[in-house]
């Protein structure tokens, strides 16, 4: 009787803890792009340390919370890892045994969610570089109807650093509103700000991108997707990284799956506060082609790990890529300069440090590992992590399918970040 009683919590936990079936031999679901990888020694990483990094990636996959894991690490501009684990489709927690399994590869596209924000920010910084806008100008200088309820002095700078006072859209609980740019813009112009003059930091999960895209359109005459393609994607020769995804890209995209503990009020309340919708709501939206047809500057860019890593490598290299000057070095310096120290973020509920567009690392600990105070990047739905660290000369992209919140994945995730930092010592300038 006592053994049955003891087993009940375990069985109950299994019923709410959604995980995938991890193959016994994960070598059967491992894809390595050996044509792009260098010998780790060429990038200053010992073979033993490189092996430890890859074991940490494998351990992350073995947690069972990610149907697919795509990983790219560059050091000193050289690709050390460009690999994928798992399945792009067919091995989600809700898939039955008869579902066809499609292996993930290094060319598998995946949504990077809020990691889109850093890239969107650089579109605006490029416009300032060309003298087309001033980030210290009020938003109402470009969008006059935004100047309501005291928001006439709210600047682009405030918006990029999550201090504009409009982290969400009040009284709107349908996530599909993000698909309608004009409606979202009108709601934000009419919105009563939670605070003024940049006095508080509250993560703007979706709202910032709506305003930024409208500024791009009114000043440049192009929608932000066209501006991105003209100023960045085409000059860099990127094939996938873009807002949304075309039909051919959607056919190959990694399908997202809800994993970890579901049906938990704590999880739902956190999600509503941080992103304005529950994760179940997000999954319903992701299941539609409309999500990928839309332009959602704060949250629907699609990329391979290699390509988003290339974008960060371009930033590390002072704005140069394949012999072309994409951005000026001083533009990147301004974009990655801290706005302020770590403060408690009102939306996320934890200390965060931002620049004008990027999440920043910290010391002694930060989002991107130990002594990462000069690192800059962005996280997408808590598990997609993209960053660069100038002192370690690394650019990293970890893209996953699977959206766990309360789950046993975070120890493995932190271990991976620590292994990367440990294998790539800081270089004092």
C-alpha atoms as one frame of an Amber mdcrd trajectory, in Angstrom:
protein
   0.000   0.000   0.000   2.785   2.417   0.890   4.663   1.742  -2.363   1.503
   2.552  -4.365   1.067   5.777  -2.371   4.693   6.744  -3.005   4.363   6.060
  -6.712   1.243   8.223  -7.109   3.081  11.604  -7.170   5.488  10.223  -9.768
   2.651   9.048 -12.014   0.813  12.341 -11.545   3.965  14.259 -12.462   4.448
  12.175 -15.612   0.911  13.090 -16.679   1.684  16.826 -16.662   5.400  16.678
 -17.541   5.509  16.601 -21.334   8.705  15.138 -22.820   9.861  13.551 -26.051
  11.177  10.049 -26.569  14.970  10.347 -26.666  16.645   7.676 -28.828  18.988
   5.320 -26.991  21.701   6.090 -29.516  21.561   9.812 -30.204  24.200   9.358
 -32.858  21.345   8.198 -35.078  19.745  11.664 -34.810  22.935  13.746 -34.991
  23.775  15.827 -38.046  27.217  17.425 -38.414  28.063  19.866 -41.187  31.680
  18.764 -41.365  32.249  20.915 -44.428  31.951  24.095 -42.376  33.574  23.001
 -39.090  37.249  23.635 -38.434  39.605  21.740 -36.151  38.898  23.287 -32.720
  42.626  23.941 -32.270  42.477  26.400 -35.181  40.096  28.473 -33.060  42.155
  28.110 -29.886  39.967  25.437 -28.269  41.547  22.204 -27.054  39.994  18.975
 -28.320  39.122  17.950 -24.765  37.292  21.234 -24.174  35.480  21.000 -27.502
  34.368  17.473 -26.639  33.055  18.758 -23.299  30.999  21.447 -25.064  29.411
  18.917 -27.390  28.659  16.530 -24.519  26.842  19.412 -22.843  24.747  19.936
 -25.997  23.940  16.217 -26.044  23.019  16.336 -22.354  20.644  19.204 -23.091
  18.923  17.125 -25.770  18.783  14.107 -23.452  16.642  16.067 -20.983  13.775
  15.240 -23.343  12.339  18.745 -23.514  13.464  19.567 -27.065  12.445  17.631
 -30.182  15.296  19.394 -31.996  18.463  21.226 -30.980  20.501  23.240 -33.504
  23.867  24.611 -32.376  26.488  26.823 -34.005  29.607  28.181 -32.288  32.196
  30.391 -33.897  35.438  31.458 -32.289  37.767  34.007 -33.831  35.495  33.891
 -36.858  35.938  30.149 -37.395  33.038  27.692 -37.179  33.865  25.168 -34.460
  30.414  23.548 -34.251  27.583  23.531 -36.775  25.383  20.623 -35.717  21.831
  19.466 -35.090  20.226  16.853 -32.877  16.782  15.282 -32.921  13.805  15.689
 -35.225  12.373  18.686 -37.031   8.970  17.008 -37.005   7.343  13.820 -35.789
   8.798  13.351 -32.301   6.797  15.824 -30.257   5.183  14.801 -26.961   1.754
  14.704 -28.628   2.855  12.790 -31.746   1.822   9.149 -31.865   4.095   6.247
 -32.745   2.943   6.229 -36.373   3.888   9.839 -37.075   6.663  10.146 -39.637
   9.861  11.408 -38.024  11.873  13.970 -39.998  15.460  14.394 -38.739  16.729
  17.875 -37.948  19.780  19.084 -39.855  21.956  22.179 -39.771  19.775  23.609
 -42.556  16.575  23.176 -40.512  14.994  26.628 -39.996  13.532  27.491 -36.612
  11.677  30.458 -35.151  13.946  32.494 -32.873  11.031  34.299 -31.179  12.185
  37.245 -29.038  15.772  36.906 -30.220  14.314  38.772 -33.229  14.393  41.962
 -31.145  18.171  42.334 -31.325  18.132  42.108 -35.108  15.207  44.529 -35.402
  17.111  46.963 -33.188  20.052  46.951 -35.597  17.743  47.974 -38.451  16.940
  51.116 -36.426  20.595  51.664 -35.492  21.518  51.452 -39.159  18.977  54.187
 -39.910  20.548  56.389 -37.256  23.981  55.637 -38.726  22.738  57.033 -42.051
  21.284  60.142 -40.380  17.686  59.147 -41.132  16.501  59.084 -37.507  17.741
  60.078 -34.080  17.132  57.498 -31.368  16.859  60.267 -28.773  13.957  61.837
 -30.616  10.447  61.283 -29.275   8.522  58.527 -31.023   5.854  61.149 -31.735
   8.345  62.987 -33.954   7.816  60.140 -36.448   4.364  58.934 -35.353   2.468
  62.058 -34.230  -0.601  60.137 -33.038   1.571  58.365 -30.454   1.668  61.583
 -28.388  -1.263  60.745 -26.142  -1.605  60.347 -22.380   1.817  61.859 -21.703
   3.740  59.717 -24.219   4.844  62.741 -26.269   8.270  62.641 -24.571   8.787
  58.871 -24.844  11.787  58.276 -27.116  12.985  55.493 -29.405  15.817  55.074
 -26.897  13.258  54.314 -24.178  11.545  51.783 -26.433  14.731  49.924 -27.404
  15.738  49.644 -23.742  12.299  48.458 -22.521  11.556  51.673 -20.664   8.755
  53.123 -22.795   5.998  52.207 -20.339   3.921  50.136 -22.791   5.054  46.537
 -22.162   1.645  45.139 -23.114  -1.635  46.028 -24.754  -4.237  46.550 -22.040
  -7.508  44.603 -22.162  -6.372  42.510 -25.143  -6.113  38.776 -24.480  -6.169
  37.456 -28.059  -2.583  36.848 -29.257  -3.729  37.051 -32.871  -3.759  40.837
 -32.508  -0.018  40.690 -33.305  -0.948  39.651 -36.850  -2.724  42.975 -37.442
  -0.122  45.727 -37.506  -2.561  48.613 -37.958  -4.791  47.510 -35.092  -1.804
  46.974 -32.796  -0.398  50.391 -33.696  -3.715  52.116 -32.985  -4.048  50.368
 -29.608  -0.531  51.396 -28.604  -1.023  54.998 -29.657  -4.158  55.124 -27.518
  -2.549  53.247 -24.614  -2.136  54.766 -21.179   1.537  54.240 -20.204   2.359
  52.427 -16.981   5.081  54.985 -16.283   6.780  57.905 -18.035  10.287  59.229
 -18.753  11.962  55.799 -18.729  11.744  55.482 -14.964  11.072  51.741 -14.900
  12.267  48.752 -16.870   9.546  46.357 -18.038  10.266  43.946 -20.876   8.238
  44.826 -24.001   7.565  41.362 -25.405   5.724  42.397 -28.578   4.780  46.062
 -28.390   8.172  47.595 -29.147   8.436  45.923 -32.523   5.115  47.367 -33.692
   6.299  50.930 -33.069   9.787  50.358 -34.472   8.406  48.838 -37.673   6.114
  51.826 -38.153   9.030  54.245 -37.734  10.974  52.328 -40.389   7.999  52.453
 -42.766   7.281  56.164 -42.318  10.897  57.276 -42.603  12.304  54.908 -45.236
   9.155  54.185 -47.213   9.852  50.435 -46.883   8.275  47.917 -44.580  10.789
  46.529 -42.098  11.051  43.184 -43.921  12.095  44.982 -47.115  14.533  47.185
 -45.166  16.087  44.117 -43.494  16.511  42.356 -46.817  17.962  45.424 -48.547
  20.385  46.515 -45.836  21.388  43.199 -44.264  20.100  39.929 -45.684  21.060
  40.419 -49.312  24.462  42.083 -48.693  25.397  39.327 -46.238  24.200  36.567
 -48.566  21.828  35.083 -45.981  19.338  32.585 -47.368  16.902  32.025 -44.475
  17.121  34.644 -41.710  14.036  36.799 -42.168  10.763  37.965 -40.667   8.385
  35.040 -40.988   8.949  32.341 -43.582   8.022  31.602 -47.172   6.109  28.440
 -48.043   9.288  26.476 -48.956  10.912  27.463 -45.642   7.736  26.641 -43.687
   7.799  23.154 -45.182  11.172  22.498 -43.510  10.737  24.477 -40.293  11.217
  22.823 -36.902   7.804  22.290 -35.342   7.512  23.695 -31.849   6.076  21.592
 -29.018   4.884  22.353 -25.506   7.096  20.482 -23.054   7.611  20.484 -19.317
   4.789  21.064 -16.856   1.583  22.196 -18.547  -1.775  23.207 -17.119  -0.070
  25.006 -14.242  -1.476  28.354 -13.136   1.983  29.545 -12.074   3.286  28.959
 -15.607   0.257  30.605 -17.231   0.430  33.667 -14.973   4.140  34.116 -15.713
   3.529  33.806 -19.455   0.701  36.362 -19.420   2.882  38.832 -17.521   5.968
  38.297 -19.698   4.540  37.792 -23.201   0.854  38.683 -22.886  -0.488  35.190
 -23.578  -0.269  31.652 -22.240   2.073  29.188 -23.917  -0.962  27.225 -25.093
  -2.167  30.410 -26.836   1.260  30.789 -28.434   1.162  27.206 -29.705  -2.223
  27.758 -31.331  -0.820  30.794 -33.120   2.336  28.939 -34.218   0.185  26.220
 -35.784  -1.165  28.705 -38.332   0.474  29.753 -41.584  -0.634  33.318 -40.748
   2.023  33.555 -38.026   4.822  32.950 -40.518   3.262  35.076 -43.265   3.129
  38.072 -40.920   5.906  40.478 -39.984   6.247  40.493 -36.192   9.493  42.402
 -35.542   9.634  41.434 -31.873   9.053  37.752 -32.284   8.786  35.838 -35.564
  12.151  35.845 -37.318  13.144  32.447 -38.674  16.716  31.284 -39.110  19.177
  28.456 -39.050  21.632  28.472 -36.154  24.486  29.107 -38.575  22.879  32.229
 -40.068  21.885  33.950 -36.843  25.396  33.149 -35.606  26.750  34.803 -38.761
  24.820  37.971 -37.919  26.460  38.124 -34.487  29.850  37.393 -36.026  29.374
  40.380 -38.314  28.777  42.521 -35.220  31.901  41.087 -33.574  33.918  41.914
 -36.680  33.084  45.604 -36.535  30.249  45.393 -39.036  32.186  43.635 -41.808
  31.045  40.463 -43.560  32.675  38.857 -46.577  34.567  42.024 -47.357  31.524
  44.301 -47.141  30.943  46.971 -44.499  27.394  46.316 -43.299  27.553  48.631
 -40.264  30.092  51.043 -38.849  31.993  49.881 -35.740  30.777  52.894 -33.753
  27.159  51.979 -34.551  27.676  48.559 -32.981  29.394  50.127 -29.983  26.419
  52.416 -29.352  23.923  49.592 -29.856  25.626  47.342 -27.298  26.400  49.989
 -24.667  24.533  49.431 -21.409  21.571  51.628 -20.569  21.918  50.891 -16.860
  22.890  48.230 -14.320  20.954  45.065 -13.554  17.524  46.026 -12.207  14.424
  44.015 -11.433  12.432  43.826 -14.642   8.729  44.480 -13.999   7.558  42.038
 -16.671   9.997  39.150 -16.252  10.360  39.438 -12.480  14.141  38.975 -12.450
  17.167  41.274 -12.746  18.100  42.063 -16.351  20.503  44.503 -17.996  19.808
  45.980 -21.432  21.450  48.066 -24.096  19.467  49.722 -26.872  18.248  46.436
 -28.269  20.278  43.703 -26.585  20.216  41.739 -23.367  23.635  42.052 -21.731
  25.768  39.638 -19.744  27.138  40.308 -16.296  29.800  39.716 -13.682  30.416
  37.624 -11.738  27.430  35.888 -13.389  25.119  36.829 -16.218  22.803  35.470
 -18.867  25.768  34.422 -20.980  27.914  32.841 -18.282  30.577  33.853 -15.813
  32.328  37.188 -16.266  30.319  37.928 -19.381  29.857  41.636 -18.702  30.774
  42.592 -22.277  28.623  39.916 -23.930  25.470  40.958 -25.777  22.656  38.935
 -27.279  19.050  37.961 -26.818  16.931  35.066 -25.591  13.810  33.802 -27.364
  11.050  32.074 -25.377  13.576  31.350 -22.622  15.397  28.556 -24.457  16.677
  29.971 -27.757  19.883  31.793 -26.923  21.921  33.924 -29.323  24.910  35.980
 -28.244  28.382  37.283 -28.887  31.191  37.901 -26.418  33.922  40.249 -27.699
  36.360  39.286 -24.934  36.082  35.595 -25.769  35.723  36.249 -29.502  32.746
  33.916 -29.763  29.379  34.073 -31.472  26.878  31.453 -30.397  23.437  30.356
 -31.552  21.421  27.708 -29.739  18.041  27.173 -31.397  15.578  24.620 -30.071
  12.070  23.380 -30.662  10.228  22.794 -27.440   8.835  25.399 -25.068   9.427
  24.302 -21.479   9.152  26.634 -18.489   8.870  24.512 -15.364  11.074  21.610
 -16.394  14.349  19.877 -15.651  16.239  21.487 -18.510  17.801  24.544 -16.944
  20.697  22.825 -15.184  21.771  21.363 -18.522  21.312  24.742 -20.220  23.447
  26.549 -17.642  26.051  23.794 -17.838  26.336  24.273 -21.607  26.813  28.026
 -21.282  29.439  27.458 -18.582  31.300  24.910 -20.739  31.440  27.371 -23.642
  32.797  30.121 -21.408  35.311  27.799 -19.787  36.655  26.571 -23.127  37.000
  30.104 -24.490  38.971  32.182 -21.985  38.612  35.940 -22.001  41.275  37.883
 -23.849  42.228  41.057 -22.018  42.435  44.057 -24.349
